[in-house]
């Protein structure tokens, strides 16, 4: 009989292959975008070419990536980039990293539930959990690395191994500015649940300080004009972190209203239901998900309260680990319920995946999810786009629509059309303007009409709605 540990590695390997392939196919099908595969590709390319974390922002300015998000962990991809210089590297690395989060989940469940089989069940549950899978196929985001790192941190903290915990937690803090708050909450859990008050307080303080430094000092210092570029998402509750705190006292009802919208309730159900609500049985550990969840609930941006995007990365570890401890509580009270609980949990997460997950196969199942079911399909239009883009010289400054920008970001200067600046080439997909292309103030269609009338550009290629233009000398 195959041992549970071997089955776990088979599951991890299957996730790596399957989800990597799905992500790469989406890239080749032009379903990704300059936001965010392209801009992170540019960050890695720039760093590999001696321009540390340099990126072209949406307005055409050269800035540090730190002016958008505190995620310097991407520099670790540079040595791999020298071996495999492709945006696909980022997507594969993301899938592999997230898959490895199943290992600390396995270890935690084996410890608290007393069997390798229980460890296998929860490791597989983590891999099948819809937010985990959506995290991998939602373009590329460095914060995805926080998920396995935080899970490893939880395991080491539960084992009272503070040095490896600090290494994992510290690395996780390098994936996004608010992850320090998740680490702080783990310190609170450690202090109360493990009785290690001094160590827990130190962890809480360190995580809070790192988050404050990253959010209030580092990002504003590098951002054009200062402040966070994402403060507008929280305008209704105060904008900046300080404004939100002040607003909580001055206008508490606004905060309550922001947390009680219908989409917020759906979001919470989608996070908790696939785990059978077990996370709620270990509220202290589940509270480590609170910073990420609260940040999302307070936002005016609908994508943040959806499991279909990367905004769950900091919440997944606490929810899954808390589900393990919740199951342990049930086992202690009803020892004979272990087998039934494991079976029910696997069936529940599989069923949730059918209804909520990203796998294309579910579109062919009754009640199955159809969201992004065709995103991996490479069409004749996509093949035309890939071929036509080859006429643009490597390194030439280019302005592009979002989906094409994901394939053109390995250069020092790339602009989001209709920003042109010193672009000498323009790449447009007239059939699929996507994120940012029709953002307020950009007016994609009008900008293209003005461009055609200007007389300053020559059409080099026009095929199936893909237009490549070169600036006249």
C-alpha positions in Angstrom: 0.0 0.0 0.0 1.3 3.5 -0.9 2.3 5.5 2.1 0.4 8.7 2.9 3.6 10.7 2.6 4.2 9.4 -0.9 0.6 10.1 -1.9 1.1 13.7 -0.6 4.1 14.2 -2.9 2.1 12.8 -5.8 -0.6 15.3 -5.1 1.9 18.1 -4.8 3.5 17.0 -8.1 0.1 16.8 -9.8 -0.8 20.3 -8.6 2.5 21.7 -9.8 2.2 20.2 -13.3 -1.5 20.8 -13.7 -1.7 24.4 -12.3 1.6 25.4 -14.0 0.3 24.2 -17.3 -3.0 26.0 -16.8 -1.2 29.2 -16.0 1.2 29.0 -18.9 -1.6 28.2 -21.3 -3.5 31.3 -20.1 -0.3 33.3 -20.8 0.0 31.9 -24.3 -3.7 32.5 -24.8 -3.2 36.2 -24.0 -5.5 36.0 -21.0 -2.9 37.5 -18.7 -1.9 41.2 -18.8 0.8 43.7 -18.3 -1.0 44.1 -15.0 0.3 41.9 -13.4 2.4 39.4 -15.3 4.0 42.1 -17.5 5.0 44.5 -14.8 6.5 41.8 -12.6 8.3 40.4 -15.6 9.8 43.9 -16.1 10.9 44.0 -12.5 12.7 40.7 -12.7 14.2 41.6 -16.2 15.3 45.0 -14.9 17.0 43.6 -11.8 18.7 40.9 -13.9 20.1 43.7 -16.1 21.4 45.9 -13.3 18.3 48.1 -12.7 17.2 47.1 -9.2 13.4 46.7 -9.1 12.9 49.2 -11.8 9.5 49.4 -13.6 7.5 51.7 -15.9 4.4 52.8 -14.1 1.0 53.3 -15.7 1.8 57.0 -16.4 5.1 56.2 -18.1 7.4 57.1 -15.3 10.4 54.9 -14.3 9.9 54.1 -10.6 10.9 51.4 -8.2 8.5 48.6 -7.7 8.7 49.5 -4.0 6.6 52.5 -4.9 3.7 50.2 -5.7 4.1 47.3 -3.3 6.7 46.2 -0.8 7.5 42.8 -2.4 11.3 42.7 -2.9 11.2 38.9 -2.7 11.0 38.9 -6.5 14.7 39.4 -6.7 15.1 35.7 -5.7 13.8 34.9 -9.2 16.7 36.7 -10.9 19.1 33.7 -10.9 16.3 31.5 -12.4 15.6 34.2 -15.0 19.2 33.9 -16.2 18.5 30.3 -16.9 14.9 30.7 -18.2 14.3 34.3 -19.3 10.5 34.1 -19.8 7.3 35.3 -18.1 6.4 31.7 -17.9 9.1 31.2 -15.3 7.2 33.5 -12.9 4.0 31.5 -13.4 5.6 28.1 -12.9 7.6 29.3 -9.8 4.3 30.6 -8.3 2.5 27.3 -8.9 5.4 25.2 -7.4 5.7 27.5 -4.4 2.0 27.4 -3.6 1.9 23.6 -4.0 4.7 23.2 -1.4 2.4 24.8 1.2 0.8 21.4 1.4 3.8 20.0 3.2 3.5 22.1 6.4 -0.3 21.5 6.3 0.4 17.8 6.3 2.9 18.1 9.2 0.5 20.2 11.2 -2.5 17.8 10.7 -0.4 14.7 11.3 0.7 16.2 14.7 -2.7 17.4 15.9 -4.8 14.6 14.5 -2.4 11.8 15.2 -2.0 10.1 11.8 -0.3 10.3 8.5 -3.7 9.7 6.9 -5.1 12.9 8.5 -2.0 14.8 7.3 -2.6 13.6 3.8 -6.3 14.6 3.9 -5.6 18.1 5.0 -2.7 18.5 2.5 -5.0 17.5 -0.3 -7.8 19.7 1.1 -5.3 22.7 0.9 -4.5 21.8 -2.7 -8.2 21.5 -3.6 -9.3 24.6 -1.7 -10.7 26.9 -4.4 -8.9 30.1 -3.1 -5.6 28.2 -3.3 -6.2 27.3 -6.9 -7.4 30.7 -7.9 -4.3 32.2 -6.3 -2.2 30.3 -8.8 -4.1 31.2 -12.0 -4.6 34.9 -11.2 -1.7 36.1 -13.3 1.5 36.4 -11.1 1.8 38.2 -7.8 4.7 37.9 -5.3 2.3 37.8 -2.4 1.4 34.2 -3.5 4.7 33.2 -2.0 3.4 34.4 1.4 1.0 31.5 1.5 3.5 28.6 1.7 5.9 30.7 3.8 3.2 31.5 6.4 2.1 27.9 6.5 5.7 26.9 7.2 5.9 29.7 9.8 2.8 28.4 11.6 4.2 24.9 11.7 7.6 26.0 13.1 5.8 28.2 15.6 3.6 25.4 16.7 6.8 23.3 17.2 8.4 26.2 19.2 11.2 26.4 16.7 11.6 30.1 16.7 14.6 30.5 14.4 13.1 28.8 11.3 9.8 30.5 12.2 11.6 33.9 12.0 13.2 33.0 8.7 9.9 32.0 7.1 7.9 34.8 8.6 10.6 37.3 7.7 10.6 36.1 4.1 6.8 36.3 4.0 7.0 39.9 5.0 8.9 40.6 1.9 6.0 39.6 -0.3 3.6 42.5 0.4 3.4 45.4 2.8 0.5 44.1 5.0 1.8 40.6 5.6 3.6 41.8 8.7 0.2 42.2 10.3 -0.5 38.5 9.7 2.8 37.7 11.4 1.8 39.9 14.3 -1.5 38.0 14.7 0.5 34.7 14.8 2.5 36.2 17.6 -0.8 36.9 19.5 -1.9 33.3 18.9 1.4 32.0 20.1 1.3 34.1 23.3 -2.2 32.9 24.2 -2.5 29.4 22.9 1.1 28.3 23.7 1.6 30.5 26.8 4.8 32.0 25.4 3.8 35.6 26.2 7.2 37.2 25.9 8.1 35.6 22.6 4.5 36.1 21.3 4.7 39.8 22.2 8.0 40.1 20.4 6.6 38.5 17.3 3.5 40.7 17.5 5.6 43.8 17.8 8.1 42.9 15.1 5.3 42.1 12.6 3.5 45.3 13.4 6.7 47.4 13.0 7.5 45.8 9.7 4.0 46.4 8.3 4.0 50.0 9.5 7.5 50.6 8.0 6.5 49.0 4.7 3.1 50.7 4.4 3.7 54.1 5.9 7.4 54.8 5.1 8.9 52.6 2.4 6.1 52.5 -0.2 5.3 56.3 0.1 9.0 57.1 -0.1 9.3 55.4 -3.5 5.8 56.2 -4.8 5.5 59.2 -7.2 4.0 62.0 -5.1 4.2 60.0 -1.9 1.4 58.0 -0.3 0.2 54.6 -1.4 -1.1 54.3 -5.0 -4.0 52.3 -3.7 -5.3 54.7 -1.1 -8.2 55.5 -3.5 -9.6 52.1 -2.9 -10.4 53.1 0.7 -11.7 56.6 0.1 -15.0 55.8 1.7 -13.4 54.8 5.0 -10.6 57.3 5.2 -8.1 56.4 2.5 -4.7 56.1 4.3 -4.2 53.7 7.2 -4.2 56.7 9.6 -7.3 58.0 7.9 -9.1 54.7 8.4 -8.2 54.6 12.1 -9.3 58.2 12.5 -12.5 57.5 10.6 -13.3 54.5 12.8 -13.7 56.9 15.7 -15.2 59.9 13.9 -17.6 58.0 11.6 -17.9 54.4 12.9 -21.1 53.7 10.9 -19.2 54.1 7.6 -16.8 51.4 8.7 -19.7 49.1 9.6 -21.4 49.8 6.3 -18.2 49.0 4.4 -18.0 45.7 6.2 -21.6 44.7 5.8 -22.1 44.8 2.0 -23.7 41.7 0.3 -20.6 40.9 -1.6 -18.6 40.9 1.7 -20.9 38.2 3.1 -20.5 36.1 -0.1 -16.7 36.5 0.2 -16.6 35.2 3.7 -18.8 32.2 2.9 -16.6 31.3 0.0 -13.6 31.4 2.3 -15.1 29.4 5.1 -17.6 27.0 3.6 -15.1 24.8 1.6 -13.4 24.1 4.9 -16.6 23.2 6.6 -16.4 26.1 8.9 -13.8 24.2 10.9 -11.6 27.3 11.0 -14.1 29.0 13.4 -13.4 26.3 16.0 -9.9 27.7 16.4 -10.6 31.4 16.5 -7.3 32.6 17.7 -5.4 31.0 14.8 -8.1 31.9 12.3 -7.7 35.5 13.5 -4.3 35.5 11.7 -6.4 35.8 8.5 -8.1 38.9 9.9 -5.7 41.6 8.6 -6.0 40.4 5.0 -9.7 39.8 5.2 -10.3 43.2 6.9 -8.2 45.0 4.2 -10.3 43.4 1.5 -13.7 44.0 3.2 -12.9 47.7 3.7 -11.9 48.2 0.0 -14.2 49.8 -2.5 -12.6 47.5 -5.2 -14.9 44.5 -5.8 -12.1 42.2 -6.9 -10.7 42.3 -3.4 -13.8 40.6 -2.0 -13.6 37.7 -4.4 -11.7 34.4 -4.0 -11.0 34.6 -7.7 -8.0 36.9 -7.2 -4.8 37.0 -5.3 -6.1 39.0 -2.4 -6.6 35.8 -0.4 -2.9 35.0 -0.1 -2.5 36.2 3.4 -5.7 34.7 4.6 -5.4 31.1 3.3 -2.7 30.0 5.8 -4.6 31.0 8.9 -7.9 29.6 7.7 -6.4 26.2 6.6 -4.2 25.8 9.7 -7.2 26.8 12.0 -9.3 24.2 10.2 -6.7 21.6 11.2 -6.9 22.6 14.8 -10.7 22.8 14.6 -10.8 19.2 13.4 -8.5 18.3 16.3 -11.0 19.7 18.7 -13.8 17.6 17.2 -11.6 14.5 17.4 -10.8 15.0 21.0 -14.5 15.3 21.8 -15.7 12.6 19.5 -12.8 10.2 18.7 -14.9 8.0 16.5 -15.8 10.8 14.1 -12.4 11.0 12.5 -13.0 8.9 9.5 -16.4 10.4 8.8 -15.0 14.0 9.2 -12.1 13.3 6.8 -14.5 11.9 4.2 -17.0 14.7 4.6 -14.2 17.3 4.4 -12.8 15.9 1.2 -16.2 15.6 -0.4 -17.0 19.2 0.7 -13.8 20.7 -0.8 -14.2 18.8 -4.0 -17.8 19.9 -4.3 -16.8 23.5 -3.5 -14.2 23.2 -6.2 -16.8 22.2 -8.7 -18.9 25.2 -7.9 -16.2 27.8 -7.2 -13.0 26.6 -8.6 -11.0 27.5 -11.8 -10.4 24.1 -13.3 -11.8 24.0 -16.9 -13.2 20.5 -16.4 -15.9 21.8 -14.0 -17.6 23.6 -16.9 -18.7 20.1 -18.1 -20.2 19.1 -14.7 -23.7 20.0 -13.6 -23.6 23.2 -11.5 -19.9 23.4 -12.3 -18.1 26.8 -12.5 -17.7 28.2 -16.0 -15.7 31.2 -14.9 -12.5 31.4 -17.0 -13.3 27.9 -18.4 -11.9 28.9 -21.8 -9.0 31.1 -20.6 -6.5 28.3 -21.4 -7.7 27.8 -25.0 -5.2 29.1 -27.5 -7.1 30.4 -30.5 -6.1 31.4 -34.1 -6.2 35.0 -32.9 -3.7 34.2 -30.1 -1.3 32.5 -32.5 -1.6 35.5 -34.9 -0.8 37.9 -32.0 2.2 35.8 -30.9 3.6 35.8 -34.5 2.9 39.5 -35.2 4.6 40.7 -32.0 7.9 39.3 -33.2 8.3 42.2 -35.6 8.9 44.5 -32.6 12.7 44.7 -31.9 13.8 43.6 -28.5 14.5 46.5 -26.2 12.6 49.1 -28.3 10.3 51.4 -26.3 6.8 50.2 -26.9 3.2 51.2 -26.0 0.8 48.3 -25.8 -2.7 47.3 -24.7 -2.8 45.2 -21.6 -2.9 41.7 -22.9 -0.1 42.3 -25.4 1.9 44.1 -22.7 2.3 40.8 -20.8 4.4 39.6 -23.8 6.4 42.7 -24.3 7.7 43.7 -20.9 11.2 42.4 -21.1 12.6 45.9 -21.8 13.5 49.1 -20.0 10.5 51.2 -21.3 7.0 49.9 -21.9 3.9 52.1 -21.7 0.2 51.4 -21.3 -1.6 52.6 -24.4 -2.6 55.4 -25.0 0.5 56.7 -23.1 3.2 57.0 -25.7 6.1 59.0 -24.3 9.2 58.0 -26.3 7.7 54.8 -27.7 8.8 54.0 -31.2 6.5 51.1 -31.5 2.8 50.5 -30.7 1.1 47.2 -30.3 -2.7 47.1 -30.1 -5.3 44.4 -29.9 -8.4 46.1 -31.2 -10.6 43.1 -30.5 -9.9 42.7 -26.7 -9.2 45.9 -24.8 -8.9 44.7 -21.2 -8.0 46.0 -17.8 -6.8 49.6 -17.9 -7.3 49.9 -21.7 -10.7 51.4 -21.1 -10.0 52.9 -17.7 -11.5 56.3 -17.0 -9.6 59.0 -18.8 -8.0 56.6 -21.3 -10.8 56.1 -23.8 -9.1 53.4 -25.9 -11.2 53.8 -29.0 -10.9 57.6 -29.2 -7.1 57.4 -28.6 -6.7 55.0 -31.5 -8.8 57.2 -33.8 -6.6 60.2 -33.0 -3.5 58.1 -33.5 -4.6 57.1 -37.1 -5.3 60.7 -38.0 -2.0 62.1 -36.6 0.1 60.9 -39.5 3.1 60.2 -37.3 2.9 56.4 -37.4 3.2 53.7 -40.0 1.2 50.5 -39.8 3.7 47.7 -40.0 1.3 44.8 -39.5 -2.5 44.5 -39.3 -3.9 41.0 -38.9 -7.1 39.8 -37.2 -7.5 42.9 -35.1 -3.8 43.1 -34.1 -2.2 46.3 -35.2 1.6 47.0 -35.0 2.7 50.6 -35.7 6.2 52.1 -36.0 6.9 55.8 -35.4 7.9 57.7 -38.5 11.4 59.0 -38.5 
